[in-house]
C-alpha cells in the first residue's frame, strides 16, 4: 500500500468515527472532535486506527468512550 492511500484511508476512517461518535452521543461534530481531542480519544484513534478500522464501529465507539472517561471526560 502506498503512503498516499494509507493516509487517505486513515483520514477517512477517523472522520467517519468522529461523525459516528457525535451521532451516538448526540453532539455536534465540532464538539465531538474537541471532546475527543481534549480527553485523548484522537490520540487513541491516530495510534490504533489500523486495528480499529477492522472492528465493528460499536466497539470503537465504546473504546473511545472509555478512553475519554479515564482521562476526565464526562458521562
N, C-alpha and C positions, 0 to 999 in steps of 0.2 A: 504494500500500500504506500503510495507516495505521500509526502508531507502535506501537500495541499488537500488531498482527500481526507486524510486523518484530521486535519484542522477543521475542515467543513463538517465532518461527522461529529466532532466534539462540540462545535458551536451549535449545531442542530439539536443535539441531544440535550445540552444544558439549557438552551432556550425552551425546548419542549417541556422539560421538567419544571422550570420556573413557572411557566404558564399553568401546568397541571397543579403545582403547589398552590398557586394563587387561587385557582378554582376550588381545590379541595378544602382550603381554609378560608374561603370567602374573603379574599383580599384583592386589592388592585395589583396588577402585575408589577408596577414600580415598587409598591410596598412589600410585595413578596421578595423581590430582588434585594431591597435594602435589609429586610429581616434576615434573609439567608446570608447576606454579606456580613452583617453585624454579629451573628451568632455562629459563624463557622460553617454554615451549610454550603456556601460557594466553594470554600477551600476543600471541603469533603468531595464535592462534585468534580472539581478540577483534578483532584488527586486520584479519584477512583472511577472516573467516568467510563473507562473502558469495560470494567467489570459490571458496573451498574446498568449500562445500556443493554445488557443481555438479559436482565432480570425483568420481572413484571413491574410496571410503574408503581403499583401499590407498595411493594417492598422498598423501592427507592424513596417514595414519599414518607413512609414510616421511618426509614433510616434518617432522612433529613430532619424530620420532626424530633427524633431522639437526640441527634447531634445538637440541634439548636437548643433544646430543652436543657441538655447538660451544660451548655455554655451560657445559660442565663435567659434564654428565650421564655416567653410566657405560654401557658397552656391556652 
